[in-house]
Amino acid sequence: MRIGIFGGSFNPIHNAHIYIAKYILHKLQLDKVIVVPVGKASHKNLKMVDSKLRFEMCEKAFENEKNIVVSNIEVRTEKTSYTIDTLKKLISIYGGHNEFYEIIGEDSANNLTTWKNYENILKLSKIVVFRRGHYKNIIQHKNIIYLNTPIYEISSTMIREKIKNNEDVSNYLPQDVLKIIKAYNLYK
């Protein structure tokens, strides 16, 4: 099987995340994309909504996608989440005979050499980089695939700011995700 791994804070998950997961699933003819909301992030000092709520929002966002699943592999632990550790766990679950594709944005690719054991990530998987529009393809490697994906002018930061300012965000999020945000009064 060809398995994509799409990790992120998803704080909150939004339409661009959904489009990217679907685009890469079809573009690379993957059998499955596993969406992995981060538990305790190693690289961000950002105040995130509780991991269980972010997991629930991701589940709602992809509930009708049969080839996209959401994993709680990181949110169910209190330990700091590192891509290499999650990749190894998923390889042990799905089997090393499968092909794994880590899906990241250009912003993350720009900092890839600072990731824990990034060389091993490149040995165990291919890294698929989607465009964010602000970065140059810095690192080159035979296992890095730069895709000419559409650039979406949506970010979780922008959505959080709009919610804080009581602006309408209904065009940026699935309705079920927006219901969770409103029910728990998130990002206010």
Secondary structure, DSSP 8 states (H G I E B T S, - for coil): -EEEEEEE--TT--HHHHHHHHHHHHHTT-SEEEEEE-SEESS-------HHHHHHHHHHHHTT-TTEEE--TTTT-SSEE-HHHHHHHHHHHH-TTSEEEEEEEHHHHTTGGGSTTHHHHHHHSEEEEE--SS-------TTEEE---------HHHHHHHHHTT---TTTS-HHHHHHHHHTTTT-
